[in-house]
Amino acid sequence: MPGPVPTVYQPRGTVLYDAVFLGGRREAQGAGGRKVLVLITDGVDQGSRLHIEDALRAAQKADAVVYSIDYSDPGAYGGRGFGLGMGGAGESALQRMSEPTGGQVFRVDPQAPARRGVP
């Protein structure tokens, strides 16, 4: 049986829900107390075998707070963006995983100039 991580022989795209599920399960096996899962993604799942509810349940069982950094680059989608991230389907999924765990979603604007140092 193939493993949970896509390979060149079994590509599945972004398996976000599977990754959160596995992160939650792994953390549940570790030390007690609160944990944090940090996601840096556009929030669009393309190929997970599990559902968003499975991912959320695993994070909650692990007592993990999910913080999501929503980085959506419309250029990565042929300039069209398809409504992903930035208020689209990706951001909605990130909110569904972050908010019930006590976390939140931070949106990155790829058009904003990079800042160096601390203001």
Chimera marker file (.cmm) of the C-alpha trace (Angstrom):
<marker_set name="trace">
<marker id="1" x="0.000" y="0.000" z="0.000" r="1" g="1" b="0" radius="0.5"/>
<marker id="2" x="1.427" y="3.426" z="-0.918" r="1" g="1" b="0" radius="0.5"/>
<marker id="3" x="2.364" y="5.881" z="1.821" r="1" g="1" b="0" radius="0.5"/>
<marker id="4" x="0.497" y="9.101" z="2.621" r="1" g="1" b="0" radius="0.5"/>
<marker id="5" x="2.986" y="11.372" z="0.850" r="1" g="1" b="0" radius="0.5"/>
<marker id="6" x="2.604" y="11.839" z="-2.926" r="1" g="1" b="0" radius="0.5"/>
<marker id="7" x="5.579" y="10.744" z="-4.993" r="1" g="1" b="0" radius="0.5"/>
<marker id="8" x="6.610" y="11.173" z="-8.605" r="1" g="1" b="0" radius="0.5"/>
<marker id="9" x="4.973" y="7.797" z="-9.270" r="1" g="1" b="0" radius="0.5"/>
<marker id="10" x="1.749" y="8.700" z="-7.480" r="1" g="1" b="0" radius="0.5"/>
<marker id="11" x="1.193" y="12.455" z="-7.794" r="1" g="1" b="0" radius="0.5"/>
<marker id="12" x="-1.925" y="13.807" z="-6.105" r="1" g="1" b="0" radius="0.5"/>
<marker id="13" x="-1.365" y="17.551" z="-5.819" r="1" g="1" b="0" radius="0.5"/>
<marker id="14" x="-1.603" y="19.339" z="-2.484" r="1" g="1" b="0" radius="0.5"/>
<marker id="15" x="-2.735" y="16.880" z="0.169" r="1" g="1" b="0" radius="0.5"/>
<marker id="16" x="-3.488" y="19.504" z="2.813" r="1" g="1" b="0" radius="0.5"/>
<marker id="17" x="-6.112" y="17.592" z="4.790" r="1" g="1" b="0" radius="0.5"/>
<marker id="18" x="-3.963" y="14.442" z="4.889" r="1" g="1" b="0" radius="0.5"/>
<marker id="19" x="-1.010" y="16.530" z="6.142" r="1" g="1" b="0" radius="0.5"/>
<marker id="20" x="-3.022" y="18.160" z="8.955" r="1" g="1" b="0" radius="0.5"/>
<marker id="21" x="-4.441" y="14.769" z="9.924" r="1" g="1" b="0" radius="0.5"/>
<marker id="22" x="-0.975" y="13.189" z="10.066" r="1" g="1" b="0" radius="0.5"/>
<marker id="23" x="0.431" y="16.184" z="11.959" r="1" g="1" b="0" radius="0.5"/>
<marker id="24" x="-2.350" y="15.932" z="14.496" r="1" g="1" b="0" radius="0.5"/>
<marker id="25" x="-1.923" y="12.189" z="14.918" r="1" g="1" b="0" radius="0.5"/>
<marker id="26" x="1.823" y="12.513" z="15.323" r="1" g="1" b="0" radius="0.5"/>
<marker id="27" x="1.449" y="15.285" z="17.880" r="1" g="1" b="0" radius="0.5"/>
<marker id="28" x="-1.179" y="13.303" z="19.790" r="1" g="1" b="0" radius="0.5"/>
<marker id="29" x="1.451" y="10.602" z="20.338" r="1" g="1" b="0" radius="0.5"/>
<marker id="30" x="3.974" y="13.091" z="21.767" r="1" g="1" b="0" radius="0.5"/>
<marker id="31" x="4.166" y="15.060" z="24.984" r="1" g="1" b="0" radius="0.5"/>
<marker id="32" x="1.066" y="16.485" z="26.645" r="1" g="1" b="0" radius="0.5"/>
<marker id="33" x="-0.091" y="20.077" z="26.541" r="1" g="1" b="0" radius="0.5"/>
<marker id="34" x="-1.042" y="22.427" z="23.732" r="1" g="1" b="0" radius="0.5"/>
<marker id="35" x="0.604" y="22.080" z="20.363" r="1" g="1" b="0" radius="0.5"/>
<marker id="36" x="0.668" y="24.286" z="17.287" r="1" g="1" b="0" radius="0.5"/>
<marker id="37" x="0.327" y="23.356" z="13.632" r="1" g="1" b="0" radius="0.5"/>
<marker id="38" x="1.391" y="26.122" z="11.226" r="1" g="1" b="0" radius="0.5"/>
<marker id="39" x="0.150" y="25.825" z="7.660" r="1" g="1" b="0" radius="0.5"/>
<marker id="40" x="1.667" y="27.887" z="4.847" r="1" g="1" b="0" radius="0.5"/>
<marker id="41" x="-0.543" y="27.247" z="1.857" r="1" g="1" b="0" radius="0.5"/>
<marker id="42" x="-3.184" y="28.598" z="-0.488" r="1" g="1" b="0" radius="0.5"/>
<marker id="43" x="-5.630" y="26.343" z="1.358" r="1" g="1" b="0" radius="0.5"/>
<marker id="44" x="-6.680" y="24.394" z="-1.713" r="1" g="1" b="0" radius="0.5"/>
<marker id="45" x="-6.592" y="20.633" z="-1.246" r="1" g="1" b="0" radius="0.5"/>
<marker id="46" x="-6.029" y="18.598" z="-4.381" r="1" g="1" b="0" radius="0.5"/>
<marker id="47" x="-5.827" y="14.929" z="-3.679" r="1" g="1" b="0" radius="0.5"/>
<marker id="48" x="-6.232" y="14.151" z="0.014" r="1" g="1" b="0" radius="0.5"/>
<marker id="49" x="-7.729" y="10.797" z="0.820" r="1" g="1" b="0" radius="0.5"/>
<marker id="50" x="-9.251" y="12.234" z="3.986" r="1" g="1" b="0" radius="0.5"/>
<marker id="51" x="-11.804" y="15.005" z="4.431" r="1" g="1" b="0" radius="0.5"/>
<marker id="52" x="-11.439" y="18.363" z="6.144" r="1" g="1" b="0" radius="0.5"/>
<marker id="53" x="-13.500" y="17.061" z="9.087" r="1" g="1" b="0" radius="0.5"/>
<marker id="54" x="-10.946" y="14.261" z="9.618" r="1" g="1" b="0" radius="0.5"/>
<marker id="55" x="-8.112" y="16.796" z="9.668" r="1" g="1" b="0" radius="0.5"/>
<marker id="56" x="-9.923" y="19.056" z="12.120" r="1" g="1" b="0" radius="0.5"/>
<marker id="57" x="-10.833" y="16.150" z="14.408" r="1" g="1" b="0" radius="0.5"/>
<marker id="58" x="-7.185" y="14.962" z="14.513" r="1" g="1" b="0" radius="0.5"/>
<marker id="59" x="-5.943" y="18.480" z="15.343" r="1" g="1" b="0" radius="0.5"/>
<marker id="60" x="-8.526" y="18.848" z="18.110" r="1" g="1" b="0" radius="0.5"/>
<marker id="61" x="-7.737" y="15.406" z="19.526" r="1" g="1" b="0" radius="0.5"/>
<marker id="62" x="-4.052" y="16.373" z="19.649" r="1" g="1" b="0" radius="0.5"/>
<marker id="63" x="-5.011" y="19.608" z="21.483" r="1" g="1" b="0" radius="0.5"/>
<marker id="64" x="-3.314" y="21.521" z="18.647" r="1" g="1" b="0" radius="0.5"/>
<marker id="65" x="-3.997" y="25.095" z="17.631" r="1" g="1" b="0" radius="0.5"/>
<marker id="66" x="-3.937" y="25.512" z="13.844" r="1" g="1" b="0" radius="0.5"/>
<marker id="67" x="-2.520" y="28.773" z="12.504" r="1" g="1" b="0" radius="0.5"/>
<marker id="68" x="-2.803" y="29.195" z="8.757" r="1" g="1" b="0" radius="0.5"/>
<marker id="69" x="-0.761" y="31.519" z="6.593" r="1" g="1" b="0" radius="0.5"/>
<marker id="70" x="-2.822" y="31.978" z="3.444" r="1" g="1" b="0" radius="0.5"/>
<marker id="71" x="-0.367" y="32.620" z="0.640" r="1" g="1" b="0" radius="0.5"/>
<marker id="72" x="-2.115" y="32.685" z="-2.708" r="1" g="1" b="0" radius="0.5"/>
<marker id="73" x="-0.228" y="33.674" z="-5.835" r="1" g="1" b="0" radius="0.5"/>
<marker id="74" x="-2.609" y="34.229" z="-8.770" r="1" g="1" b="0" radius="0.5"/>
<marker id="75" x="0.391" y="33.914" z="-11.095" r="1" g="1" b="0" radius="0.5"/>
<marker id="76" x="0.725" y="30.283" z="-10.053" r="1" g="1" b="0" radius="0.5"/>
<marker id="77" x="-2.687" y="29.619" z="-11.592" r="1" g="1" b="0" radius="0.5"/>
<marker id="78" x="-1.920" y="31.031" z="-15.008" r="1" g="1" b="0" radius="0.5"/>
<marker id="79" x="-2.746" y="34.578" z="-13.869" r="1" g="1" b="0" radius="0.5"/>
<marker id="80" x="-6.414" y="33.729" z="-13.429" r="1" g="1" b="0" radius="0.5"/>
<marker id="81" x="-6.407" y="32.829" z="-9.730" r="1" g="1" b="0" radius="0.5"/>
<marker id="82" x="-9.666" y="30.883" z="-10.097" r="1" g="1" b="0" radius="0.5"/>
<marker id="83" x="-10.943" y="32.618" z="-6.940" r="1" g="1" b="0" radius="0.5"/>
<marker id="84" x="-8.537" y="30.601" z="-4.819" r="1" g="1" b="0" radius="0.5"/>
<marker id="85" x="-7.293" y="31.962" z="-1.527" r="1" g="1" b="0" radius="0.5"/>
<marker id="86" x="-7.863" y="35.665" z="-0.826" r="1" g="1" b="0" radius="0.5"/>
<marker id="87" x="-11.523" y="35.188" z="0.014" r="1" g="1" b="0" radius="0.5"/>
<marker id="88" x="-12.011" y="32.059" z="-2.085" r="1" g="1" b="0" radius="0.5"/>
<marker id="89" x="-12.342" y="28.368" z="-1.388" r="1" g="1" b="0" radius="0.5"/>
<marker id="90" x="-8.831" y="28.050" z="0.045" r="1" g="1" b="0" radius="0.5"/>
<marker id="91" x="-9.302" y="30.695" z="2.709" r="1" g="1" b="0" radius="0.5"/>
<marker id="92" x="-12.638" y="29.183" z="3.713" r="1" g="1" b="0" radius="0.5"/>
<marker id="93" x="-11.017" y="25.772" z="4.270" r="1" g="1" b="0" radius="0.5"/>
<marker id="94" x="-8.248" y="27.353" z="6.329" r="1" g="1" b="0" radius="0.5"/>
<marker id="95" x="-10.807" y="29.116" z="8.511" r="1" g="1" b="0" radius="0.5"/>
<marker id="96" x="-12.691" y="25.842" z="8.981" r="1" g="1" b="0" radius="0.5"/>
<marker id="97" x="-9.509" y="24.201" z="10.304" r="1" g="1" b="0" radius="0.5"/>
<marker id="98" x="-8.065" y="27.139" z="12.265" r="1" g="1" b="0" radius="0.5"/>
<marker id="99" x="-10.915" y="28.849" z="14.087" r="1" g="1" b="0" radius="0.5"/>
<marker id="100" x="-12.399" y="25.799" z="15.896" r="1" g="1" b="0" radius="0.5"/>
<marker id="101" x="-8.943" y="25.038" z="17.344" r="1" g="1" b="0" radius="0.5"/>
<marker id="102" x="-8.447" y="28.570" z="18.674" r="1" g="1" b="0" radius="0.5"/>
<marker id="103" x="-6.142" y="29.546" z="15.820" r="1" g="1" b="0" radius="0.5"/>
<marker id="104" x="-6.625" y="31.991" z="13.013" r="1" g="1" b="0" radius="0.5"/>
<marker id="105" x="-5.805" y="32.687" z="9.384" r="1" g="1" b="0" radius="0.5"/>
<marker id="106" x="-3.229" y="35.278" z="8.360" r="1" g="1" b="0" radius="0.5"/>
<marker id="107" x="-3.407" y="36.438" z="4.761" r="1" g="1" b="0" radius="0.5"/>
<marker id="108" x="-0.219" y="37.309" z="2.878" r="1" g="1" b="0" radius="0.5"/>
<marker id="109" x="-0.458" y="39.777" z="0.017" r="1" g="1" b="0" radius="0.5"/>
<marker id="110" x="2.055" y="38.660" z="-2.638" r="1" g="1" b="0" radius="0.5"/>
<marker id="111" x="1.838" y="42.151" z="-4.176" r="1" g="1" b="0" radius="0.5"/>
<marker id="112" x="3.024" y="43.884" z="-0.982" r="1" g="1" b="0" radius="0.5"/>
<marker id="113" x="6.689" y="44.889" z="-0.974" r="1" g="1" b="0" radius="0.5"/>
<marker id="114" x="8.928" y="42.861" z="1.296" r="1" g="1" b="0" radius="0.5"/>
<marker id="115" x="9.937" y="44.594" z="4.521" r="1" g="1" b="0" radius="0.5"/>
<marker id="116" x="13.291" y="44.088" z="6.131" r="1" g="1" b="0" radius="0.5"/>
<marker id="117" x="13.999" y="44.412" z="9.801" r="1" g="1" b="0" radius="0.5"/>
<marker id="118" x="11.658" y="45.389" z="12.572" r="1" g="1" b="0" radius="0.5"/>
<marker id="119" x="9.848" y="48.732" z="12.239" r="1" g="1" b="0" radius="0.5"/>
<link id1="1" id2="2" r="1" g="1" b="0" radius="0.2"/>
<link id1="2" id2="3" r="1" g="1" b="0" radius="0.2"/>
<link id1="3" id2="4" r="1" g="1" b="0" radius="0.2"/>
<link id1="4" id2="5" r="1" g="1" b="0" radius="0.2"/>
<link id1="5" id2="6" r="1" g="1" b="0" radius="0.2"/>
<link id1="6" id2="7" r="1" g="1" b="0" radius="0.2"/>
<link id1="7" id2="8" r="1" g="1" b="0" radius="0.2"/>
<link id1="8" id2="9" r="1" g="1" b="0" radius="0.2"/>
<link id1="9" id2="10" r="1" g="1" b="0" radius="0.2"/>
<link id1="10" id2="11" r="1" g="1" b="0" radius="0.2"/>
<link id1="11" id2="12" r="1" g="1" b="0" radius="0.2"/>
<link id1="12" id2="13" r="1" g="1" b="0" radius="0.2"/>
<link id1="13" id2="14" r="1" g="1" b="0" radius="0.2"/>
<link id1="14" id2="15" r="1" g="1" b="0" radius="0.2"/>
<link id1="15" id2="16" r="1" g="1" b="0" radius="0.2"/>
<link id1="16" id2="17" r="1" g="1" b="0" radius="0.2"/>
<link id1="17" id2="18" r="1" g="1" b="0" radius="0.2"/>
<link id1="18" id2="19" r="1" g="1" b="0" radius="0.2"/>
<link id1="19" id2="20" r="1" g="1" b="0" radius="0.2"/>
<link id1="20" id2="21" r="1" g="1" b="0" radius="0.2"/>
<link id1="21" id2="22" r="1" g="1" b="0" radius="0.2"/>
<link id1="22" id2="23" r="1" g="1" b="0" radius="0.2"/>
<link id1="23" id2="24" r="1" g="1" b="0" radius="0.2"/>
<link id1="24" id2="25" r="1" g="1" b="0" radius="0.2"/>
<link id1="25" id2="26" r="1" g="1" b="0" radius="0.2"/>
<link id1="26" id2="27" r="1" g="1" b="0" radius="0.2"/>
<link id1="27" id2="28" r="1" g="1" b="0" radius="0.2"/>
<link id1="28" id2="29" r="1" g="1" b="0" radius="0.2"/>
<link id1="29" id2="30" r="1" g="1" b="0" radius="0.2"/>
<link id1="30" id2="31" r="1" g="1" b="0" radius="0.2"/>
<link id1="31" id2="32" r="1" g="1" b="0" radius="0.2"/>
<link id1="32" id2="33" r="1" g="1" b="0" radius="0.2"/>
<link id1="33" id2="34" r="1" g="1" b="0" radius="0.2"/>
<link id1="34" id2="35" r="1" g="1" b="0" radius="0.2"/>
<link id1="35" id2="36" r="1" g="1" b="0" radius="0.2"/>
<link id1="36" id2="37" r="1" g="1" b="0" radius="0.2"/>
<link id1="37" id2="38" r="1" g="1" b="0" radius="0.2"/>
<link id1="38" id2="39" r="1" g="1" b="0" radius="0.2"/>
<link id1="39" id2="40" r="1" g="1" b="0" radius="0.2"/>
<link id1="40" id2="41" r="1" g="1" b="0" radius="0.2"/>
<link id1="41" id2="42" r="1" g="1" b="0" radius="0.2"/>
<link id1="42" id2="43" r="1" g="1" b="0" radius="0.2"/>
<link id1="43" id2="44" r="1" g="1" b="0" radius="0.2"/>
<link id1="44" id2="45" r="1" g="1" b="0" radius="0.2"/>
<link id1="45" id2="46" r="1" g="1" b="0" radius="0.2"/>
<link id1="46" id2="47" r="1" g="1" b="0" radius="0.2"/>
<link id1="47" id2="48" r="1" g="1" b="0" radius="0.2"/>
<link id1="48" id2="49" r="1" g="1" b="0" radius="0.2"/>
<link id1="49" id2="50" r="1" g="1" b="0" radius="0.2"/>
<link id1="50" id2="51" r="1" g="1" b="0" radius="0.2"/>
<link id1="51" id2="52" r="1" g="1" b="0" radius="0.2"/>
<link id1="52" id2="53" r="1" g="1" b="0" radius="0.2"/>
<link id1="53" id2="54" r="1" g="1" b="0" radius="0.2"/>
<link id1="54" id2="55" r="1" g="1" b="0" radius="0.2"/>
<link id1="55" id2="56" r="1" g="1" b="0" radius="0.2"/>
<link id1="56" id2="57" r="1" g="1" b="0" radius="0.2"/>
<link id1="57" id2="58" r="1" g="1" b="0" radius="0.2"/>
<link id1="58" id2="59" r="1" g="1" b="0" radius="0.2"/>
<link id1="59" id2="60" r="1" g="1" b="0" radius="0.2"/>
<link id1="60" id2="61" r="1" g="1" b="0" radius="0.2"/>
<link id1="61" id2="62" r="1" g="1" b="0" radius="0.2"/>
<link id1="62" id2="63" r="1" g="1" b="0" radius="0.2"/>
<link id1="63" id2="64" r="1" g="1" b="0" radius="0.2"/>
<link id1="64" id2="65" r="1" g="1" b="0" radius="0.2"/>
<link id1="65" id2="66" r="1" g="1" b="0" radius="0.2"/>
<link id1="66" id2="67" r="1" g="1" b="0" radius="0.2"/>
<link id1="67" id2="68" r="1" g="1" b="0" radius="0.2"/>
<link id1="68" id2="69" r="1" g="1" b="0" radius="0.2"/>
<link id1="69" id2="70" r="1" g="1" b="0" radius="0.2"/>
<link id1="70" id2="71" r="1" g="1" b="0" radius="0.2"/>
<link id1="71" id2="72" r="1" g="1" b="0" radius="0.2"/>
<link id1="72" id2="73" r="1" g="1" b="0" radius="0.2"/>
<link id1="73" id2="74" r="1" g="1" b="0" radius="0.2"/>
<link id1="74" id2="75" r="1" g="1" b="0" radius="0.2"/>
<link id1="75" id2="76" r="1" g="1" b="0" radius="0.2"/>
<link id1="76" id2="77" r="1" g="1" b="0" radius="0.2"/>
<link id1="77" id2="78" r="1" g="1" b="0" radius="0.2"/>
<link id1="78" id2="79" r="1" g="1" b="0" radius="0.2"/>
<link id1="79" id2="80" r="1" g="1" b="0" radius="0.2"/>
<link id1="80" id2="81" r="1" g="1" b="0" radius="0.2"/>
<link id1="81" id2="82" r="1" g="1" b="0" radius="0.2"/>
<link id1="82" id2="83" r="1" g="1" b="0" radius="0.2"/>
<link id1="83" id2="84" r="1" g="1" b="0" radius="0.2"/>
<link id1="84" id2="85" r="1" g="1" b="0" radius="0.2"/>
<link id1="85" id2="86" r="1" g="1" b="0" radius="0.2"/>
<link id1="86" id2="87" r="1" g="1" b="0" radius="0.2"/>
<link id1="87" id2="88" r="1" g="1" b="0" radius="0.2"/>
<link id1="88" id2="89" r="1" g="1" b="0" radius="0.2"/>
<link id1="89" id2="90" r="1" g="1" b="0" radius="0.2"/>
<link id1="90" id2="91" r="1" g="1" b="0" radius="0.2"/>
<link id1="91" id2="92" r="1" g="1" b="0" radius="0.2"/>
<link id1="92" id2="93" r="1" g="1" b="0" radius="0.2"/>
<link id1="93" id2="94" r="1" g="1" b="0" radius="0.2"/>
<link id1="94" id2="95" r="1" g="1" b="0" radius="0.2"/>
<link id1="95" id2="96" r="1" g="1" b="0" radius="0.2"/>
<link id1="96" id2="97" r="1" g="1" b="0" radius="0.2"/>
<link id1="97" id2="98" r="1" g="1" b="0" radius="0.2"/>
<link id1="98" id2="99" r="1" g="1" b="0" radius="0.2"/>
<link id1="99" id2="100" r="1" g="1" b="0" radius="0.2"/>
<link id1="100" id2="101" r="1" g="1" b="0" radius="0.2"/>
<link id1="101" id2="102" r="1" g="1" b="0" radius="0.2"/>
<link id1="102" id2="103" r="1" g="1" b="0" radius="0.2"/>
<link id1="103" id2="104" r="1" g="1" b="0" radius="0.2"/>
<link id1="104" id2="105" r="1" g="1" b="0" radius="0.2"/>
<link id1="105" id2="106" r="1" g="1" b="0" radius="0.2"/>
<link id1="106" id2="107" r="1" g="1" b="0" radius="0.2"/>
<link id1="107" id2="108" r="1" g="1" b="0" radius="0.2"/>
<link id1="108" id2="109" r="1" g="1" b="0" radius="0.2"/>
<link id1="109" id2="110" r="1" g="1" b="0" radius="0.2"/>
<link id1="110" id2="111" r="1" g="1" b="0" radius="0.2"/>
<link id1="111" id2="112" r="1" g="1" b="0" radius="0.2"/>
<link id1="112" id2="113" r="1" g="1" b="0" radius="0.2"/>
<link id1="113" id2="114" r="1" g="1" b="0" radius="0.2"/>
<link id1="114" id2="115" r="1" g="1" b="0" radius="0.2"/>
<link id1="115" id2="116" r="1" g="1" b="0" radius="0.2"/>
<link id1="116" id2="117" r="1" g="1" b="0" radius="0.2"/>
<link id1="117" id2="118" r="1" g="1" b="0" radius="0.2"/>
<link id1="118" id2="119" r="1" g="1" b="0" radius="0.2"/>
</marker_set>
